[in-house]
Amino acid sequence: MKVRRKDLSPRARRARHIRKRIRGTSERPRLSVYCSLKYIYAQVIDDSQGRTLASASSLRKGGVARSNIAAAKEVGAALAQAAKAAGVSAVVFDRAGYKYHGKVKALADAAREGGLQF
């Protein structure tokens, strides 16, 4: 197997370690978070079927490119609404190697306030 540079980053290694233990099912899909320098993305994934059930990002929340705590709260609330519309009420949180702090924590708290259980 060829080893790529992006697979050696500390965040990628942590994400791989986390995904060994976390699996999204039809009953409890996986809520995955990705933070770029400009935007923050989140999606609810059913790993057993390989389908994305709901998604939200700060890219869709207006024309301003931002990846901060306020944007993360908006994305979390929007994702909770989209997940509820898709019939999802309970998820497994996948922080994808990021620390549970700042933007990731704000997104998770907003999703919980929106009605998702995890």
C-alpha positions as CSV (number, residue, x, y, z in Angstrom):
1,M,0.0,0.0,0.0
2,K,1.4,3.4,-1.0
3,V,1.8,5.8,1.9
4,R,0.8,9.4,1.0
5,R,1.9,12.5,2.8
6,K,-1.7,13.5,3.8
7,D,-2.1,10.1,5.5
8,L,0.9,10.9,7.8
9,S,-0.6,14.1,9.3
10,P,-1.4,13.9,13.0
11,R,-5.0,14.8,12.4
12,A,-5.4,12.1,9.7
13,R,-3.9,9.5,12.0
14,R,-6.2,10.5,14.9
15,A,-9.2,10.4,12.5
16,R,-8.3,6.9,11.3
17,H,-7.9,5.8,15.0
18,I,-11.4,7.2,15.8
19,R,-13.1,5.7,12.8
20,K,-11.9,2.2,13.8
21,R,-14.3,2.4,16.7
22,I,-17.1,4.6,15.3
23,R,-19.5,3.2,12.7
24,G,-22.7,4.9,11.5
25,T,-25.8,2.5,11.3
26,S,-29.3,3.0,10.1
27,E,-30.5,3.5,13.7
28,R,-27.6,5.8,14.7
29,P,-25.8,7.4,11.7
30,R,-22.4,9.1,12.1
31,L,-22.2,12.9,12.4
32,S,-18.9,13.8,10.7
33,V,-17.3,17.3,11.0
34,Y,-14.7,18.8,8.7
35,C,-13.1,22.2,9.2
36,S,-11.2,24.0,6.5
37,L,-9.5,27.4,6.9
38,K,-12.5,29.1,5.2
39,Y,-15.5,26.9,5.9
40,I,-16.9,24.3,8.3
41,Y,-18.9,21.3,7.0
42,A,-21.0,18.6,8.8
43,Q,-22.9,15.6,7.5
44,V,-24.9,12.8,8.8
45,I,-23.7,9.5,7.2
46,D,-25.2,6.0,7.2
47,D,-22.1,3.9,6.8
48,S,-24.0,0.6,6.4
49,Q,-25.6,1.9,3.1
50,G,-22.8,4.4,2.3
51,R,-25.3,7.3,2.0
52,T,-25.3,10.9,3.3
53,L,-28.6,11.5,4.9
54,A,-28.2,15.2,5.7
55,S,-25.5,17.9,5.4
56,A,-24.9,21.5,6.2
57,S,-22.0,23.9,5.8
58,S,-21.0,27.5,6.3
59,L,-20.5,27.7,2.5
60,R,-24.3,27.6,2.1
61,K,-25.1,30.1,4.9
62,G,-24.6,33.3,2.9
63,G,-21.8,34.7,0.8
64,V,-19.3,35.4,3.6
65,A,-16.6,32.8,3.9
66,R,-16.1,32.0,7.6
67,S,-15.0,29.2,9.8
68,N,-15.5,30.5,13.3
69,I,-17.6,29.6,16.4
70,A,-20.6,31.6,15.3
71,A,-20.7,29.9,11.9
72,A,-20.3,26.5,13.6
73,K,-23.4,27.2,15.7
74,E,-25.4,28.0,12.6
75,V,-24.1,24.9,10.8
76,G,-25.0,22.7,13.8
77,A,-28.5,24.2,14.0
78,A,-29.0,23.8,10.2
79,L,-27.8,20.2,10.4
80,A,-30.1,19.3,13.2
81,Q,-33.1,20.6,11.2
82,A,-32.0,18.7,8.0
83,A,-31.4,15.5,10.1
84,K,-34.9,15.8,11.7
85,A,-36.4,16.2,8.2
86,A,-34.6,13.0,7.1
87,G,-36.0,11.2,10.2
88,V,-32.8,11.0,12.2
89,S,-32.9,11.8,15.9
90,A,-29.9,10.0,17.3
91,V,-26.3,10.1,15.9
92,V,-22.8,9.0,16.8
93,F,-20.4,12.0,16.8
94,D,-17.2,11.8,14.7
95,R,-14.9,14.7,15.4
96,A,-12.5,13.5,12.7
97,G,-9.3,14.0,14.6
98,Y,-10.1,17.5,15.7
99,K,-10.0,18.4,19.4
100,Y,-13.5,18.7,21.0
101,H,-13.0,22.4,21.5
102,G,-13.9,25.7,19.9
103,K,-15.7,25.2,16.5
104,V,-16.2,21.5,16.9
105,K,-17.7,21.9,20.4
106,A,-20.0,24.8,19.3
107,L,-21.3,22.7,16.3
108,A,-22.0,19.7,18.6
109,D,-23.8,21.9,21.2
110,A,-25.9,23.6,18.6
111,A,-26.9,20.2,17.1
112,R,-27.9,19.0,20.5
113,E,-30.0,22.1,21.1
114,G,-31.6,21.4,17.7
115,G,-32.8,18.0,19.0
116,L,-30.1,15.5,18.0
117,Q,-29.1,13.0,20.6
118,F,-25.4,11.9,21.0
